[in-house]
Amino acid sequence: MEFLKSFFAQSVVKRILFLLLVLLLLYSLRHMLNLLLLLFLVTFVMGRLEGFVTRKLNRLFPISPLIVNILLYALLVTSLVFGLINYVPKIVNQVVDMFNSITRFINTSSSSQQDEFVKMTAAALEKLDFQKYLGSVVDYIMKLGKWLEIILFVILLSFFYLIQKKKVVQFTEKFRYSKISWAYKEFHYFGQKFTSSFGKVIEVQLLIAVFNTVLTIGGLWIFGFPYLFALTIMVFLLSLIPVAGVIISFIPIGIIGYQIGGITLVFWTVIMILIVHALETYFLNPRLYASKTKLPMFYTFIVLIFSQHYLGIWGLIIGIPIFMFLLDVLDVEQTE
């Protein structure tokens, strides 16, 4: 009995037990994964934005973080409503049209008198069952009602957390001296690690996604591409996936480019995308990943494969941040 008490009293054992409890809890809440991940992302990003705006405005005049939060969330909700009314119908129509256009290309290219390269491309897409993946994307877009419900709930929860952040922290601090103080200490430890690694890597991925989307869509607009609303959403979401997102996003872009301008337009589109990602690699990444390890491509693909297998589409987005969090917990050196 004394042996068991001394065994479970060890900090390493408590830490492992806490992690197992968290994993069990997350597994039991797996159907709420969309809500939980969106809640963390929105709260983290809005919290960082509130801190940035408050610091800048305080240089000009004193302002309460509460006022800044209210203004930021009012702007967010207004933008969301404006986008739903004016742009969502266009995006849905363009996604469906783009899906139908790519499907026609896959179905007709292999049997028509096209050049060998186009036939090989269509045959490869058929083997990859690309239509299945495109269909699942369309299904997600068509389930806007469910997603809208989740997004509104997330915005509401994150807003209440940020305007009462001090009270929430003070109340949570009371658990430090309770009968489950060991669980609080572990929660505090992992919470800090999670925010400093997972949160910051997600923040970097979001900034890179915005950078890539703006430049890529600007280039596609210059080349006269259709479906720009749909392509904007697609490029942004796929830019959140390290390395593999570039390859995946180019497939529909390349097919559309071939349909409207032939192999010449595809060539110039490839050049444009390479320039955009060269700017990201040599200009943006060194500044954003200043204190983080840039994973070798082999590790990146291995992490993406396993995270997609266990977490689905979300795994492609959060797989790398989770891996960086584990490196942080294991005290793996993360500076170059």
C-alpha positions as CSV (number, residue, x, y, z in Angstrom):
1,M,0.0,0.0,0.0
2,E,2.8,2.4,0.9
3,F,4.5,1.5,-2.4
4,L,1.4,2.5,-4.4
5,K,1.1,5.8,-2.4
6,S,4.7,6.7,-3.1
7,F,4.4,5.6,-6.7
8,F,1.3,7.8,-7.4
9,A,2.8,10.6,-5.5
10,Q,5.6,11.0,-8.0
11,S,5.2,14.1,-10.3
12,V,6.0,12.1,-13.5
13,V,3.3,9.6,-12.7
14,K,0.8,12.3,-11.9
15,R,1.6,14.0,-15.2
16,I,1.1,10.8,-17.2
17,L,-2.2,10.1,-15.4
18,F,-3.4,13.7,-16.1
19,L,-2.5,13.3,-19.8
20,L,-4.4,10.0,-20.0
21,L,-7.4,11.6,-18.3
22,V,-7.3,14.5,-20.8
23,L,-7.1,12.0,-23.8
24,L,-10.0,10.0,-22.4
25,L,-12.0,13.2,-22.0
26,L,-11.3,14.4,-25.5
27,Y,-12.2,10.9,-26.9
28,S,-15.5,11.1,-25.1
29,L,-16.1,14.6,-26.5
30,R,-14.9,13.6,-30.1
31,H,-18.3,14.6,-31.5
32,M,-17.7,18.1,-30.2
33,L,-14.2,18.4,-31.7
34,N,-15.3,21.1,-34.3
35,L,-16.7,23.3,-31.5
36,L,-13.8,22.8,-29.1
37,L,-11.1,23.5,-31.8
38,L,-13.0,26.5,-33.2
39,L,-13.5,27.9,-29.6
40,F,-9.8,27.7,-28.9
41,L,-8.8,29.3,-32.2
42,V,-11.3,32.1,-32.1
43,T,-10.6,32.9,-28.4
44,F,-6.8,32.8,-28.9
45,V,-6.8,34.9,-32.1
46,M,-9.3,37.5,-30.7
47,G,-7.4,37.6,-27.4
48,R,-4.1,38.3,-29.2
49,L,-5.8,40.9,-31.5
50,E,-7.4,42.6,-28.4
51,G,-4.0,42.9,-26.7
52,F,-2.3,44.3,-29.9
53,V,-5.1,46.9,-30.5
54,T,-5.2,47.9,-26.8
55,R,-1.4,48.5,-26.7
56,K,-1.5,50.6,-29.9
57,L,-4.4,52.7,-28.8
58,N,-3.0,53.2,-25.3
59,R,-0.1,55.1,-26.9
60,L,-2.6,57.6,-28.2
61,F,-5.3,57.6,-25.4
62,P,-6.2,55.3,-22.5
63,I,-8.8,52.7,-23.4
64,S,-10.3,49.7,-21.5
65,P,-9.7,46.2,-22.9
66,L,-13.4,45.7,-22.4
67,I,-14.3,48.4,-24.9
68,V,-11.8,47.0,-27.4
69,N,-13.3,43.5,-27.1
70,I,-16.8,44.8,-27.6
71,L,-15.7,46.8,-30.7
72,L,-13.8,43.9,-32.1
73,Y,-16.6,41.4,-31.6
74,A,-19.1,43.9,-33.0
75,L,-16.9,44.2,-36.1
76,L,-16.7,40.4,-36.3
77,V,-20.4,39.8,-36.1
78,T,-21.1,42.7,-38.6
79,S,-18.6,41.2,-41.1
80,L,-20.1,37.7,-40.6
81,V,-23.7,38.9,-41.2
82,F,-22.6,41.1,-44.2
83,G,-20.7,38.1,-45.7
84,L,-23.6,35.7,-45.2
85,I,-26.0,38.1,-47.0
86,N,-23.8,39.2,-49.8
87,Y,-21.1,36.6,-50.5
88,V,-22.2,33.1,-49.2
89,P,-24.7,32.5,-52.0
90,K,-22.0,33.4,-54.5
91,I,-19.5,31.2,-52.9
92,V,-21.9,28.2,-52.7
93,N,-22.8,28.6,-56.4
94,Q,-19.1,28.9,-57.4
95,V,-18.1,25.9,-55.4
96,V,-20.8,23.8,-57.0
97,D,-19.9,25.1,-60.5
98,M,-16.2,24.5,-59.9
99,F,-16.9,21.0,-58.6
100,N,-19.0,20.2,-61.7
101,S,-16.4,21.7,-64.0
102,I,-13.6,19.6,-62.5
103,T,-15.8,16.5,-62.6
104,R,-16.5,17.0,-66.3
105,F,-12.7,17.4,-66.9
106,I,-12.0,14.1,-65.1
107,N,-14.8,12.3,-66.9
108,T,-14.1,13.5,-70.5
109,S,-10.3,14.0,-70.6
110,S,-9.5,10.3,-70.4
111,S,-11.7,9.4,-73.3
112,S,-11.3,12.4,-75.6
113,Q,-8.5,13.2,-78.0
114,Q,-6.3,15.2,-75.6
115,D,-2.6,15.1,-75.3
116,E,-0.9,12.3,-73.2
117,F,-0.1,14.6,-70.2
118,V,-3.8,15.5,-69.8
119,K,-4.9,11.9,-70.1
120,M,-2.4,10.8,-67.5
121,T,-3.5,13.6,-65.1
122,A,-7.2,12.7,-65.5
123,A,-6.3,9.0,-65.0
124,A,-4.3,9.8,-61.8
125,L,-7.2,11.9,-60.4
126,E,-9.6,9.0,-61.1
127,K,-7.3,6.6,-59.2
128,L,-7.0,9.0,-56.3
129,D,-10.8,9.2,-56.3
130,F,-10.5,13.0,-56.4
131,Q,-14.3,13.4,-57.0
132,K,-14.9,11.8,-53.6
133,Y,-12.8,14.4,-51.8
134,L,-14.3,17.2,-53.9
135,G,-17.8,15.9,-53.0
136,S,-17.0,15.9,-49.3
137,V,-15.9,19.5,-49.6
138,V,-19.1,20.4,-51.3
139,D,-21.0,18.6,-48.5
140,Y,-19.3,20.7,-45.9
141,I,-20.2,23.9,-47.8
142,M,-23.8,22.8,-48.1
143,K,-24.0,22.2,-44.3
144,L,-23.8,25.9,-43.7
145,G,-26.7,25.9,-41.3
146,K,-24.9,23.5,-38.8
147,W,-21.6,25.4,-39.2
148,L,-23.4,28.7,-38.6
149,E,-24.9,27.4,-35.4
150,I,-21.4,26.3,-34.2
151,I,-19.7,29.6,-35.2
152,L,-22.3,31.7,-33.4
153,F,-22.0,29.6,-30.2
154,V,-18.2,29.8,-30.4
155,I,-18.3,33.6,-30.9
156,L,-20.6,34.0,-27.9
157,L,-18.5,31.8,-25.6
158,S,-15.2,33.3,-26.6
159,F,-16.7,36.8,-26.1
160,F,-17.9,36.0,-22.6
161,Y,-14.5,34.5,-21.7
162,L,-12.5,37.5,-22.9
163,I,-14.6,40.2,-21.2
164,Q,-14.5,38.2,-17.9
165,K,-11.0,36.8,-18.3
166,K,-9.7,38.2,-14.9
167,K,-12.7,36.8,-13.1
168,V,-12.4,33.4,-14.8
169,V,-8.7,33.2,-13.9
170,Q,-9.3,34.3,-10.3
171,F,-12.1,31.6,-9.9
172,T,-10.0,28.9,-11.5
173,E,-7.1,29.8,-9.2
174,K,-9.2,28.7,-6.2
175,F,-8.7,25.1,-7.3
176,R,-5.0,25.4,-6.5
177,Y,-5.8,24.9,-2.8
178,S,-8.6,22.4,-3.2
179,K,-8.5,18.6,-2.8
180,I,-7.7,18.3,-6.5
181,S,-4.8,20.8,-6.4
182,W,-2.5,18.3,-8.2
183,A,-4.9,18.3,-11.2
184,Y,-4.9,22.1,-11.2
185,K,-1.1,22.3,-11.2
186,E,-0.9,19.9,-14.1
187,F,-3.7,21.8,-15.9
188,H,-1.8,25.0,-15.4
189,Y,1.5,23.5,-16.6
190,F,0.0,22.0,-19.7
191,G,-2.1,25.0,-20.4
192,Q,0.9,27.3,-20.5
193,K,2.8,24.8,-22.7
194,F,-0.2,24.4,-25.0
195,T,-0.7,28.2,-25.4
196,S,3.0,28.9,-26.0
197,S,3.5,26.2,-28.6
198,F,0.2,25.1,-30.1
199,G,-1.4,28.5,-30.0
200,K,1.6,30.4,-31.5
201,V,2.1,27.8,-34.3
202,I,-1.6,28.1,-35.2
203,E,-1.2,31.9,-35.2
204,V,1.8,31.7,-37.6
205,Q,-0.2,29.3,-39.9
206,L,-3.1,31.8,-40.0
207,L,-0.8,34.7,-40.9
208,I,0.9,32.6,-43.6
209,A,-2.5,31.5,-44.9
210,V,-3.6,35.1,-45.2
211,F,-0.4,36.1,-47.0
212,N,-0.6,33.2,-49.4
213,T,-4.3,33.7,-50.1
214,V,-4.0,37.4,-50.9
215,L,-1.0,37.0,-53.3
216,T,-2.3,33.8,-54.9
217,I,-5.8,35.2,-55.6
218,G,-4.3,38.5,-56.8
219,G,-2.3,36.5,-59.3
220,L,-5.3,34.4,-60.4
221,W,-7.4,37.6,-60.8
222,I,-4.7,39.0,-63.1
223,F,-4.7,35.8,-65.2
224,G,-8.5,36.0,-65.5
225,F,-9.5,33.0,-63.5
226,P,-13.2,32.4,-62.7
227,Y,-14.6,31.2,-59.3
228,L,-12.5,33.6,-57.4
229,F,-14.7,33.6,-54.3
230,A,-14.6,29.8,-54.1
231,L,-10.9,29.7,-54.8
232,T,-10.2,32.3,-52.1
233,I,-11.9,30.0,-49.5
234,M,-10.1,26.9,-50.9
235,V,-6.6,28.5,-51.0
236,F,-7.0,29.9,-47.5
237,L,-8.1,26.6,-45.9
238,L,-5.5,24.6,-47.8
239,S,-2.8,27.1,-46.9
240,L,-3.3,26.1,-43.2
241,I,-1.9,22.7,-44.2
242,P,1.9,22.9,-44.2
243,V,3.6,21.8,-47.5
244,A,0.9,19.4,-48.7
245,G,-1.7,22.2,-48.9
246,V,0.2,23.8,-51.8
247,I,0.1,20.6,-53.8
248,I,-3.5,19.9,-53.1
249,S,-4.6,23.4,-54.0
250,F,-2.8,23.4,-57.3
251,I,-4.8,20.4,-58.6
252,P,-8.2,22.3,-59.1
253,I,-6.3,25.6,-59.9
254,G,-4.3,23.7,-62.6
255,I,-7.4,22.1,-64.1
256,I,-9.3,25.4,-64.3
257,G,-6.3,27.1,-65.8
258,Y,-6.0,24.4,-68.5
259,Q,-9.7,24.7,-69.3
260,I,-9.6,28.5,-69.8
261,G,-6.1,29.0,-71.2
262,G,-4.4,25.7,-72.0
263,I,-1.0,24.5,-71.0
264,T,0.5,28.0,-71.4
265,L,-1.7,29.4,-68.6
266,V,-0.9,26.4,-66.4
267,F,2.8,27.1,-66.8
268,W,2.5,30.8,-65.8
269,T,0.2,29.8,-62.9
270,V,2.9,27.4,-61.7
271,I,5.5,30.2,-61.9
272,M,3.2,32.6,-60.0
273,I,2.6,30.1,-57.2
274,L,6.3,29.2,-57.0
275,I,7.1,33.0,-56.6
276,V,4.4,33.3,-53.8
277,H,5.8,30.4,-51.9
278,A,9.4,31.6,-52.4
279,L,8.4,34.9,-50.8
280,E,6.8,32.9,-47.9
281,T,9.8,30.6,-47.5
282,Y,12.6,33.2,-47.6
283,F,10.9,36.3,-46.4
284,L,7.9,35.5,-44.1
285,N,8.8,32.2,-42.5
286,P,12.2,33.3,-41.0
287,R,10.4,36.2,-39.2
288,L,7.4,34.2,-38.0
289,Y,9.3,31.1,-37.0
290,A,12.2,33.0,-35.4
291,S,12.1,30.9,-32.2
292,K,10.6,27.7,-33.5
293,T,12.1,24.7,-35.3
294,K,11.3,24.4,-38.9
295,L,10.5,20.7,-39.3
296,P,12.2,18.7,-42.0
297,M,9.8,17.9,-44.8
298,F,10.0,14.1,-44.0
299,Y,8.7,14.8,-40.4
300,T,6.0,17.2,-41.8
301,F,4.5,14.5,-44.1
302,I,4.7,11.8,-41.5
303,V,2.9,14.0,-38.9
304,L,0.3,14.9,-41.5
305,I,-0.3,11.3,-42.5
306,F,-0.9,10.1,-38.9
307,S,-2.9,13.2,-37.8
308,Q,-5.2,12.9,-40.9
309,H,-5.7,9.2,-40.1
310,Y,-6.7,9.8,-36.5
311,L,-8.3,13.3,-36.7
312,G,-9.6,13.6,-40.3
313,I,-9.5,17.0,-42.0
314,W,-8.8,18.8,-38.7
315,G,-5.7,16.6,-38.4
316,L,-4.2,18.2,-41.5
317,I,-4.5,21.7,-39.8
318,I,-3.7,21.0,-36.2
319,G,-1.3,18.0,-36.7
320,I,1.9,20.1,-36.8
321,P,0.8,22.4,-33.9
322,I,0.1,19.3,-31.7
323,F,3.5,17.8,-32.7
324,M,5.2,21.1,-31.7
325,F,3.3,21.0,-28.4
326,L,4.6,17.5,-27.7
327,L,8.1,18.6,-28.5
328,D,7.7,21.5,-26.0
329,V,6.4,19.1,-23.3
330,L,9.3,16.7,-23.9
331,D,11.7,19.6,-23.7
332,V,13.1,19.0,-27.2
333,E,15.3,22.0,-28.1
334,Q,13.3,24.1,-30.6
335,T,15.8,26.8,-31.6
336,E,17.9,26.6,-34.7
